[in-house]
């Protein structure tokens, strides 16, 4: 279940805000550099079909964007 109080962004929206590619966002999530919420139907081991969805908290994205603007 998704948290009701948080505003969440898709991977595509996150990439647009941070001005990076979608594969970069997926890589950051996989490396643990960007916390993400996964929900929906999980994939079984070895299943090549897409499963579930990924959302990123808007506050986290905006904080990351702000820290990059300062640097």
C-alpha positions, 0 to 999 in steps of 0.5 A: 500500500502506498503512503497517503501523505507523501507526494510520489513521482514516477521514474520518468518524472524524477528523471525530468526534474533531475535532468538525467536519463531514466536508466540513470534513475533506475541505476541509482535505485538499484545501487541504493543511492536513491530510495524508492517505493516498489508496489504492485505485482512482484516478479518471480525469479527469472521472469522477464515480464515487467512487474509492479511499479516504482515511485520516488518521494518528491521531497527526496528528489527535490532535496537531491536537486537542491544539493546539485544546484549548490555544487 
